[in-house]
Amino acid sequence: MKTILVTFLIFFYTDIYSQVLNLATLIKKNDPSVFKVFAYDYSDNSISQGSGIFISTDGIAITNFHVLENADSAYIITFDNRKYLIKNIVDYDQKIDLIKFKISTVPLTNFKPVGLNTMIPSKGNEVFTISYPSGLNLEGGSTVSKGIISGIRNIDEINLIQTTANITHGSSGGGLFDIKGNLIGITSGTFANNFEDLHANLNKVIPSSYILKLKNKLNISLKILKYNFNAENLIFKATEEEQRGNYEISKNILLSYLMNNFNSPRAWMKLGNIYSKLNDQEMSRMHYNMAIEIDSTYFSAYYNYAISEAEKGYNEFARSLAEKGANYFINSQYYYVLGYIELNKKEYSFAELKLTKCVELINKESSNNKYKRTVLYELAYCKYKLLKLQESKIILEELINSYPNYGFPFILYGDILYDLNDSIHACEMYKKVLLFGNNKEKKHAQNRIQELCN
């Protein structure tokens, strides 16, 4: 009897060890096939983060359509921390929520594609996911989650897989794999329609068979995709109106969008931005909080909320929001918030350090960021207050060359020249603002001219 029991125990623990070892082996095998995706708008502001899967050795890959739908540019970071730009879109299907793309590569670069299992899995089958939730920074590894197939749903004539394997913000476009390590689907979101159901583990996956339906060879840029496709996209329209200063119009578009897309944290966050610009602090806070309630890992909501609060002087509250966002993803916005807070407090040395780090990250994240001009100006202002006049001049000259129609750099440059006893050229700088500056900048320049140039 003892011999039988010992044999059983050896078999039992060997089987468990074998399962664990097998899963670890499969993860090691598939990790090189999964990568992070970072998408940016026309101003090179970060708009989304997701995951993606290589399906060929020459850099053809798949992610969710919604990860790239509003992007003007995007890049990926592979598991070995290499960065590649997304070169063009090969094919897409918004209804299915899949997009196939090609990355820019050097000759003879090979990638590791996944093996596809295009059969619809059975309910109860064990599965695992590999993806990159946005809680990880650029150097972070993938996240793995185990679960089972909990259901198969047919919605609008599309078969969808339901799984208990956990996914979250940033997992969109990641992989769901069977126990042999083959890709059975692309992780996409949740089936939950109401806020109270968001944590019910009703996770949605698009079957791999739909990847084979993307047969076109469009080879179009992200910008063409965006502007062709988003003519009727309400969030896109709302963003355009916000950039034009039409805040009430933008607000109404977003409210209309939320009627049918209640669980969109991005729309709630954008409404928070709108109400902040309309100086309605109570409504602004309510909408930022709603974005965070829907997706507690949505780092952009924390940072936008923090900037809004810092602009109103609520420095410690803004700092706490920025730190919460940093728990999920650290980017240039995080350091901008910290720098802005120190600037508010007139702690110019600390502000200089944070804003310098912010500029470093902006240069890594994008090449033409309109948000960068504000950061550069505030960094130049810090150096001016610290009497680092030559360093401030260098930054301002870069800023003026890059953004010649931005008035405040000329005003600060004029102040520096005046402090260097070059009043003639200082007044020339102030007068330039009168040619192209906005009303606020012109008024500021006129005050300088009356004060210093007469």
Long-range contacts (C-beta under 8 A, 24 or more apart in sequence): 22-179, 23-128, 23-146, 26-128, 26-177, 26-179, 26-180, 26-181, 27-128, 27-130, 27-144, 29-181, 30-114, 30-130, 30-175, 30-177, 30-181, 31-79, 31-130, 31-141, 31-142, 32-78, 32-79, 32-80, 32-111, 32-112, 33-111, 33-112, 33-113, 33-114, 33-175, 34-79, 34-130, 34-131, 34-132, 34-142, 34-174, 34-175, 35-61, 35-76, 35-77, 35-78, 35-79, 35-132, 36-76, 36-77, 36-132, 36-138, 36-170, 37-63, 37-67, 37-68, 37-74, 37-75, 37-76, 37-86, 37-173, 38-74, 38-75, 38-76, 38-77, 38-365, 39-67, 39-68, 39-70, 39-71, 39-73, 39-74, 40-71, 40-72, 40-73, 40-74, 40-365, 40-366, 41-70, 41-71, 41-72, 41-239, 42-72, 42-223, 43-368, 43-369, 43-370, 43-371, 44-72, 44-73, 44-365, 44-366, 44-367, 44-368, 44-369, 44-370, 44-371, 44-372, 45-366, 45-369, 45-370, 45-371, 46-300, 46-331, 46-333, 46-365, 47-71, 47-266, 47-300, 49-132, 49-134, 49-169, 49-170, 49-329, 50-132, 50-170, 50-171, 50-172, 50-173, 50-174, 51-131, 51-132, 51-170, 51-171, 51-172, 51-173, 51-174, 51-175, 51-187, 52-76, 52-173, 52-174, 53-114, 53-173, 53-174, 53-175, 53-183, 53-186, 54-111, 54-112, 54-113, 54-114, 55-100, 55-113, 55-114, 55-116, 55-211, 56-111, 56-113, 57-110, 57-111, 57-112, 57-113, 58-102, 58-105, 58-110, 58-111, 59-84, 59-102, 59-103, 59-104, 59-105, 59-109, 59-111, 60-90, 60-100, 60-101, 60-102, 61-100, 61-101, 61-102, 61-103, 62-98, 62-99, 62-100, 62-101, 62-173, 62-186, 62-211, 62-214, 63-98, 63-99, 63-101, 63-172, 63-173, 63-186, 64-97, 64-98, 64-99, 64-172, 64-173, 64-186, 64-188, 64-189, 64-206, 65-92, 65-93, 65-94, 65-96, 65-97, 65-98, 65-99, 66-97, 66-172, 67-99, 67-172, 67-173, 68-99, 68-101, 68-222, 68-225, 69-94, 69-99, 69-225, 69-226, 69-229, 69-230, 69-233, 70-226, 70-230, 70-233, 70-235, 70-236, 71-222, 71-226, 72-222, 72-223, 72-226, 73-222, 73-223, 73-366, 74-222, 76-103, 77-138, 78-111, 79-141, 79-142, 81-138, 81-139, 86-222, 88-218, 88-219, 88-220, 88-221, 88-222, 89-218, 89-219, 89-220, 89-221, 89-222, 89-225, 90-214, 90-216, 90-217, 90-218, 90-219, 91-214, 91-215, 91-216, 91-217, 91-218, 92-214, 92-218, 92-225, 93-210, 93-213, 93-214, 94-229, 95-156, 95-158, 96-158, 96-206, 96-210, 96-213, 97-188, 97-206, 98-186, 98-206, 98-210, 98-211, 98-214, 100-211, 100-214, 102-219, 114-175, 114-177, 114-182, 114-183, 115-181, 115-182, 115-183, 116-182, 116-183, 116-208, 116-211, 116-212, 117-178, 117-180, 117-182, 117-183, 117-184, 117-208, 118-207, 118-208, 118-209, 118-212, 119-184, 119-209, 120-152, 120-159, 120-161, 120-207, 120-209, 121-149, 121-152, 121-161, 121-178, 121-184, 122-149, 123-148, 123-149, 123-150, 123-151, 123-152, 124-148, 124-149, 125-149, 125-178, 125-179, 126-178, 126-179, 127-163, 127-165, 127-176, 127-177, 127-178, 127-179, 127-184, 128-165, 128-176, 128-177, 129-163, 129-165, 129-166, 129-167, 129-171, 129-174, 129-175, 129-176, 129-177, 129-187, 130-174, 130-175, 130-177, 131-167, 131-170, 131-171, 131-172, 131-173, 131-174, 131-175, 131-187, 132-170, 132-171, 132-174, 133-167, 133-168, 133-169, 133-170, 133-171, 133-297, 133-328, 134-168, 134-169, 134-170, 134-297, 134-298, 134-299, 134-328, 134-329, 135-168, 135-170, 135-297, 135-327, 135-328, 135-329, 136-170, 136-329, 137-329, 137-330, 143-171, 147-201, 147-203, 150-201, 150-202, 153-191, 158-206, 158-210, 159-207, 160-188, 160-191, 160-204, 160-205, 160-206, 160-207, 161-185, 161-204, 161-205, 161-206, 161-207, 162-191, 162-202, 162-203, 162-204, 162-205, 163-203, 163-205, 164-201, 164-203, 165-203, 166-201, 166-203, 167-203, 168-295, 168-297, 169-265, 169-295, 169-297, 169-298, 169-328, 170-297, 170-329, 176-205, 183-208, 184-208, 186-211, 192-263, 193-262, 193-263, 194-262, 195-262, 195-263, 195-293, 195-294, 198-263, 198-294, 235-264, 235-266, 235-267, 235-270, 238-267, 238-270, 239-270, 242-270, 242-273, 242-274, 242-277, 247-274, 247-277, 247-278, 248-278, 250-274, 251-275, 251-278, 263-294, 264-294, 265-290, 265-291, 265-292, 265-294, 265-295, 265-298, 265-301, 266-291, 266-298, 266-300, 268-294, 268-301, 269-298, 269-300, 269-301, 269-304, 269-305, 272-301, 272-304, 272-305, 272-308, 273-304, 273-308, 276-308, 276-311, 281-312, 284-308, 297-328, 298-328, 299-325, 299-326, 299-328, 299-329, 299-331, 300-325, 300-333, 301-325, 302-328, 303-331, 303-333, 303-334, 303-336, 303-337, 304-333, 306-337, 307-333, 307-336, 307-337, 307-340, 310-337, 310-340, 310-341, 310-344, 311-340, 313-344, 315-341, 315-344, 315-345, 331-361, 331-365, 332-358, 332-359, 332-361, 332-362, 332-365, 332-371, 332-375, 333-358, 335-361, 336-371, 336-375, 339-375, 339-378, 339-379, 340-378, 343-378, 343-381, 343-382, 346-385, 348-382, 348-385, 348-386, 349-382, 349-386, 351-378, 351-382, 352-379, 352-382, 352-383, 352-386, 355-379, 355-382, 373-399, 373-402, 373-403, 373-406, 377-406, 377-408, 377-409, 377-412, 380-409, 380-412, 381-412, 384-412, 384-415, 384-416, 389-416, 389-419, 389-420, 392-416, 404-436, 405-436, 407-433, 407-436, 407-437, 407-438, 407-441, 407-442, 407-444, 407-445, 408-441, 408-444, 410-437, 410-445, 411-441, 411-444, 411-445, 411-448, 414-448, 415-448, 418-452, 423-452, 423-453, 426-452, 426-453, 427-452, 427-453
